[in-house]
Amino acid sequence: MDFIDRMLQISTRTPRQLAYIKTEEATKNAFVMPFIQALGYNVFDPTEVVPEYTADIGSKKSEKVDYAIVRDGKPIMLIEAKCATSDLSRDHTSQLFRYFSATDARFGILTNGIQYQFHTDLEKPNQMDENPFLIVDMLNFDARQVAALKKFTKSIFNMDQILSIANQLKYRREISLLIDAEFHEPSTEIVRHFTRQVYSGRLRASVLDEFREIFKDSFREFINAKIANRMPSPIESEGLIQNGNAAYGEDDTAAEKAPPGSDTAQDEIDGFYVVKAILRDIIDPSRIVMRSVRSYCSILLDNDNRQPICRLHFRPPKMYLSLFHGEKRGGSRSTAYSISTNLQKNSSKRY
């Protein structure tokens, strides 16, 4: 089973089990331990995962963090788990902060089994940053985070590489939060900055109030135009997700590859993700693979061109899905369904 499939399995199971989780121990057993297992670590092997890891802090002895993931006898990740019904607060973060400073670990994860907040020490050595550089929500799982999350798996764990990515993700996330705040409620500073460049009059308060609404409308129109033109996501554009096959651990032996620079569009990655979710009850998801070529994205069974499931034609001006029927394969006639309207309507829907 691929890494993405393991994450999908947890994400699919989480909402069904959530109502039955009332304690911290139940949270650990149902959610946290499977998450650690999905990263490739054996929760039953004390040389890999140490429960109730002792992290003595100054005069406080026998302070224990819920889990430590160990490599060569030293902790590389600390995991502090709270009950699924808990909101992850600053108090919980400060508790993990203390544990972090008392060990050699470079990564701390605060979780309630639903949300996983990844911290490191980018600002001061051996002092955990207050804000996480990555947040993974299993009730709202974002496939674009898979490539970054996969870096924490046992098989490819590389400290320097993760720290480099963490540095990028941390500041992108913080800047994204600022942009989001400006999008919903533009500050006087940013309104003044743009107004000054298009308006020659005196910038009175009434003028700024008027231009604040103009700025909000212009910002919204700009974002919508970029979405319509299929602007790549920040992670995708920086190569953290290089193409659909690499992101999901598939091989890249397709006979016809997309040309350089035409990486799999996010719509195709999302479409692949949806197809796997729809079929997972009747087909082992690990058997479903994608191949992105010049003009379309194929979704195949067992990576076999003779067993196509569907084709995603998600490249403007084409926006439709092809399904195969009849006895003919490969070049057979297909039934095409136009989905451009539904794609836009459901672009933010989670499956």
Secondary structure, DSSP 8 states (H G I E B T S, - for coil): --HHHHHHHHHHHHHHHGGG--SHHHHIIIIIHHHHHHTT--TT-TTTEEEEEE--BTTB-S-EEEEEEEETTEEEEEEEE--TTS---HHHHHHHHHHHHTSS-SEEEEE-SSEEEEE--SSBTTB--SS-SEEEETTS--GGGHHHHHTTSTTT--HHHHHHHHHHHHHHHHHHHHHHHHHHS--HHHHHHHHHHH--S---HHHHHHHHHHHHHHHHHHHHHHHHTT---HHHHTTSS--HHHHTT-----SS---TT----HHHHHHHHHHHHHHTTTS-GGGEEEEE-SS-EEEEETT-TTSEEEEEE-STT--EEEEE-SS--SSS-EEEEE-HHHHHHTTT---
